[in-house]
């Protein structure tokens, strides 16, 4: 979220956040299955002052992609996870973006850049951009653009979910709870695609990112206060926990082992931390030991 909009939201958020903090604190006292959190690396590159998304490369899981949000150039940065160093940058050309807030990689290996931020709920359509994984190097790419509107009206969102079995969803960012929107199975670049709300999905408040675990059975969502695991069939929450703050909580990426997720933050320096999920919340079917998927 851009700092200008964040300042405007602060008065309204304070009461909500205080209530959530109180409830979370009470729940934490009774929980025995809090996750372990370890710092992996720190991003210090001056070009990433407003990192707002994170997704691990499927070609090389030692690398991850991130983007800055509104007010910044449309550039996807490649990060070496172990060091936090930027090892690639890919500029999107041919389109103007408004507020890029999320990234996802689908089962075919396409990287999706989600221009879905809408703090004031004034955008009649948002946009998704698809391109091949850039991995290393400096380049320019003209992606394929898919325009999207929500069936129930304009909304702000910061999370794009790519199901390993196929299909994608958007998760909105609501003060008291979000909404899950299913995208059409086949997106059409020539028309406006309609995202349909999914009733009864238990989406927490203030979702800033999310990802499927590799077996597709569960989704992990990031909020300003912690992480939440949802059953991907019923969309009911199965577990949640606060995690120690490491800056403004903005991004999350599931690791291919199905056991842990990486979380990142906005601002510099920006720590990348590994959160290990409780055993009963991990992926049931783990990825191959190498974690590398051959997409050629």
C-alpha positions as CSV (number, residue, x, y, z in Angstrom):
1,X,0.0,0.0,0.0
2,X,1.3,3.5,-0.9
3,X,2.2,5.6,2.1
4,X,-0.1,8.4,1.1
5,X,-3.2,6.1,1.3
6,X,-1.9,4.5,4.4
7,X,-1.9,7.8,6.3
8,X,-5.5,8.4,5.2
9,X,-6.6,5.0,6.5
10,X,-4.9,5.2,9.9
11,X,-7.7,6.7,11.9
12,X,-10.2,4.1,10.8
13,X,-7.8,1.3,11.1
14,X,-6.8,2.0,14.7
15,X,-10.0,0.8,16.3
16,X,-10.2,-2.3,14.2
17,X,-6.5,-3.2,14.7
18,X,-6.8,-2.7,18.5
19,X,-9.7,-5.1,18.7
20,X,-7.9,-7.6,16.4
21,X,-4.8,-7.3,18.5
22,X,-6.7,-8.0,21.7
23,X,-8.5,-11.0,20.3
24,X,-5.3,-12.3,18.8
25,X,-3.4,-11.9,22.1
26,X,-6.0,-13.8,24.0
27,X,-6.0,-16.6,21.4
28,X,-2.2,-16.8,21.5
29,X,-2.1,-17.5,25.2
30,X,-4.0,-20.7,24.7
31,X,-2.2,-21.9,21.5
32,X,0.5,-24.5,21.8
33,X,1.2,-24.8,18.0
34,X,2.8,-21.5,17.3
35,X,5.0,-21.6,14.3
36,X,8.8,-21.2,14.4
37,X,10.1,-18.1,12.6
38,X,13.7,-17.7,11.4
39,X,15.3,-14.9,9.4
40,X,16.6,-16.1,6.0
41,X,18.0,-12.9,4.5
42,X,17.5,-9.1,4.2
43,X,16.7,-7.1,1.1
44,X,18.5,-3.7,1.1
45,X,18.4,-2.8,-2.6
46,X,17.2,0.9,-2.9
47,X,15.0,0.0,-5.8
48,X,12.7,-2.1,-3.5
49,X,11.4,0.4,-1.0
50,X,7.8,-0.7,-1.3
51,X,7.9,-4.4,-2.0
52,X,4.4,-5.7,-1.9
53,X,4.4,-9.3,-3.2
54,X,6.5,-12.4,-3.2
55,X,6.4,-15.6,-5.2
56,X,9.1,-18.3,-5.6
57,X,10.3,-19.2,-9.0
58,X,9.2,-22.7,-10.2
59,X,12.2,-22.9,-12.5
60,X,14.6,-22.2,-9.6
61,X,13.2,-22.1,-6.1
62,X,16.4,-20.5,-4.8
63,X,15.0,-17.3,-6.5
64,X,11.9,-15.3,-5.9
65,X,10.1,-12.4,-7.6
66,X,8.8,-9.2,-6.1
67,X,7.3,-5.8,-7.2
68,X,6.8,-2.4,-5.7
69,X,3.2,-1.1,-5.3
70,X,1.5,2.1,-6.5
71,X,3.6,5.1,-7.5
72,X,6.5,2.9,-8.8
73,X,7.7,1.7,-12.2
74,X,6.2,-1.6,-13.5
75,X,9.3,-3.7,-12.8
76,X,9.5,-7.3,-11.6
77,X,12.6,-7.9,-9.5
78,X,14.3,-11.3,-9.1
79,X,15.8,-11.9,-5.7
80,X,18.2,-14.5,-4.5
81,X,16.4,-15.8,-1.4
82,X,19.5,-16.8,0.6
83,X,21.2,-13.4,0.3
84,X,18.3,-11.0,-0.4
85,X,20.3,-9.7,-3.4
86,X,18.5,-8.5,-6.5
87,X,19.8,-10.6,-9.4
88,X,17.4,-9.5,-12.2
89,X,14.8,-6.9,-13.2
90,X,12.1,-7.2,-15.9
91,X,10.3,-4.0,-17.0
92,X,6.7,-4.5,-18.3
93,X,6.1,-2.3,-21.4
94,X,3.1,-1.5,-23.5
95,X,0.7,-0.7,-20.7
96,X,0.2,1.8,-17.8
97,X,-0.2,0.2,-14.3
98,X,-2.0,1.7,-11.3
99,X,-1.3,-0.3,-8.2
100,X,0.5,-3.6,-8.5
101,X,0.0,-5.6,-5.3
102,X,0.4,-9.3,-6.0
103,X,2.2,-12.0,-8.0
104,X,1.5,-15.7,-8.7
105,X,2.8,-18.4,-10.9
106,X,0.3,-20.8,-12.5
107,X,0.8,-24.5,-13.2
108,X,2.1,-23.8,-16.7
109,X,4.9,-21.6,-15.4
110,X,3.4,-18.3,-16.4
111,X,4.1,-15.4,-14.0
112,X,1.1,-13.2,-13.3
113,X,1.5,-9.6,-12.2
114,X,-1.7,-8.4,-10.5
115,X,-2.5,-4.7,-10.8
116,X,-5.4,-5.0,-8.4
117,X,-4.9,-2.4,-5.7
118,X,-7.8,0.1,-5.3
119,X,-7.6,1.8,-2.0
120,X,-10.6,4.2,-2.8
121,X,-12.6,1.5,-4.7
122,X,-12.9,3.7,-7.8
123,X,-11.5,1.3,-10.5
124,X,-14.2,-0.1,-12.7
125,X,-11.7,-2.7,-13.9
126,X,-8.3,-4.0,-12.7
127,X,-5.7,-5.9,-14.7
128,X,-3.7,-9.0,-14.7
129,X,-0.5,-9.3,-16.8
130,X,0.9,-12.7,-17.9
131,X,4.5,-13.3,-18.9
132,X,7.1,-16.1,-19.0
133,X,9.2,-16.4,-15.9
134,X,12.1,-13.9,-16.3
135,X,14.5,-15.5,-13.8
136,X,17.9,-13.7,-14.2
137,X,19.0,-10.7,-16.1
138,X,17.8,-7.3,-17.1
139,X,15.1,-7.2,-19.8
140,X,11.9,-5.6,-21.1
141,X,8.8,-7.6,-21.8
142,X,5.4,-6.8,-23.3
143,X,3.0,-9.1,-21.3
144,X,-0.5,-10.2,-22.2
145,X,-3.1,-8.0,-20.4
146,X,-6.4,-9.4,-19.0
147,X,-8.9,-6.9,-17.7
148,X,-11.0,-7.9,-14.8
149,X,-14.1,-6.5,-13.0
150,X,-15.8,-7.8,-9.9
151,X,-19.4,-9.0,-10.2
152,X,-20.4,-7.2,-7.0
153,X,-18.7,-3.9,-7.6
154,X,-15.3,-2.2,-7.1
155,X,-13.0,-3.5,-4.4
156,X,-9.5,-3.3,-3.1
157,X,-7.3,-6.4,-3.2
158,X,-3.7,-7.4,-2.6
159,X,-3.7,-11.2,-3.1
160,X,-3.8,-13.4,-6.2
161,X,-4.0,-17.2,-5.8
162,X,-3.0,-19.7,-8.5
163,X,-4.4,-23.2,-7.8
164,X,-1.8,-25.9,-8.7
165,X,-4.7,-27.8,-10.3
166,X,-5.6,-24.8,-12.5
167,X,-7.6,-21.6,-12.1
168,X,-7.0,-18.4,-10.1
169,X,-8.7,-16.4,-7.5
170,X,-8.4,-12.9,-6.1
171,X,-8.7,-12.1,-2.3
172,X,-9.9,-8.7,-1.4
173,X,-8.6,-6.6,1.5
174,X,-11.5,-5.7,3.8
175,X,-11.3,-4.0,7.2
176,X,-13.6,-6.5,8.9
177,X,-13.0,-9.5,6.5
178,X,-12.2,-10.1,2.9
179,X,-14.0,-11.7,-0.1
180,X,-12.8,-14.5,-2.3
181,X,-13.4,-14.0,-6.0
182,X,-13.1,-16.8,-8.6
183,X,-11.7,-15.9,-12.0
184,X,-12.9,-17.5,-15.2
185,X,-11.1,-20.7,-16.0
186,X,-10.1,-19.2,-19.4
187,X,-9.3,-15.5,-19.3
188,X,-9.9,-13.6,-22.5
189,X,-7.5,-10.7,-23.4
190,X,-10.0,-9.2,-25.7
191,X,-12.8,-8.5,-23.2
192,X,-13.5,-7.7,-19.6
193,X,-13.4,-10.9,-17.5
194,X,-15.8,-11.1,-14.5
195,X,-14.6,-12.3,-11.1
196,X,-17.4,-13.9,-9.2
197,X,-17.6,-13.8,-5.3
198,X,-17.5,-17.1,-3.5
199,X,-20.1,-17.3,-0.7
200,X,-19.1,-18.4,2.8
201,X,-15.3,-18.2,2.3
202,X,-13.8,-17.3,5.7
203,X,-11.4,-14.6,4.6
204,X,-9.7,-12.7,7.4
205,X,-9.4,-8.9,7.6
206,X,-6.7,-7.0,5.9
207,X,-5.2,-9.7,3.6
208,X,-2.0,-8.5,2.0
209,X,-0.9,-11.6,0.1
210,X,-1.4,-15.4,-0.1
211,X,-0.4,-18.6,-1.8
212,X,-1.5,-22.2,-2.2
213,X,0.5,-24.9,-0.6
214,X,2.0,-27.2,-3.3
215,X,-0.6,-30.0,-3.0
216,X,-3.4,-27.5,-3.6
217,X,-5.3,-28.6,-0.5
218,X,-4.7,-25.5,1.6
219,X,-4.2,-21.8,1.1
220,X,-2.0,-19.6,3.4
221,X,-3.0,-15.9,3.7
222,X,-0.9,-13.1,5.1
223,X,-2.5,-10.2,7.1
224,X,-1.0,-7.3,8.9
225,X,-1.0,-9.3,12.1
226,X,-0.2,-12.9,11.1
227,X,-0.9,-15.8,8.8
228,X,-4.0,-17.9,8.3
229,X,-4.4,-21.4,6.7
230,X,-7.7,-22.2,4.9
231,X,-9.0,-25.4,3.5
232,X,-9.0,-24.8,-0.3
233,X,-12.2,-26.9,-0.7
234,X,-14.5,-25.5,2.0
235,X,-12.6,-22.2,2.4
236,X,-12.9,-22.5,6.2
237,X,-10.0,-21.5,8.4
238,X,-8.1,-24.4,9.9
239,X,-5.4,-22.5,11.8
240,X,-4.0,-19.0,12.4
241,X,-1.2,-17.4,14.3
242,X,0.4,-14.0,14.8
243,X,4.0,-13.8,13.8
244,X,6.6,-11.3,15.2
245,X,6.7,-8.1,13.3
246,X,9.5,-7.6,10.8
247,X,8.3,-4.4,9.2
248,X,5.0,-3.8,7.4
249,X,3.5,-7.2,6.6
250,X,3.0,-7.3,2.9
251,X,4.1,-10.5,1.2
252,X,4.0,-14.4,1.5
253,X,5.2,-17.2,-0.7
254,X,4.8,-21.0,-0.1
255,X,7.9,-23.0,-0.3
256,X,7.9,-26.2,-2.5
257,X,8.5,-28.5,0.4
258,X,5.0,-27.8,1.6
259,X,6.2,-27.3,5.2
260,X,6.9,-23.6,5.3
261,X,6.3,-20.2,3.8
262,X,8.4,-17.1,3.3
263,X,7.2,-13.7,4.4
264,X,8.5,-10.3,3.5
265,X,7.8,-6.7,4.3
266,X,7.6,-3.2,2.8
267,X,10.3,-0.7,3.5
268,X,14.1,-1.0,3.8
269,X,15.8,-3.0,5.2
270,X,13.2,-5.7,4.4
271,X,13.7,-9.1,6.1
272,X,12.7,-12.3,4.4
273,X,11.7,-14.8,7.1
274,X,10.7,-18.5,7.0
275,X,7.6,-19.5,9.0
276,X,7.4,-23.3,9.6
277,X,3.8,-24.5,9.7
278,X,2.5,-26.9,12.4
279,X,2.6,-30.5,11.2
280,X,-1.2,-30.8,10.8
281,X,-1.3,-27.8,8.5
282,X,1.5,-28.8,6.1
283,X,1.0,-30.0,2.5
284,X,0.0,-33.7,2.4
285,X,1.8,-34.3,-0.8
286,X,5.3,-32.9,-0.8
287,X,7.1,-31.6,-3.9
288,X,10.1,-33.6,-5.3
289,X,13.2,-33.2,-3.1
290,X,15.0,-30.9,-5.6
291,X,12.0,-28.6,-5.8
292,X,12.9,-27.9,-9.5
293,X,10.1,-28.3,-12.0
294,X,11.1,-28.7,-15.7
295,X,8.8,-26.5,-17.7
296,X,10.7,-26.8,-21.1
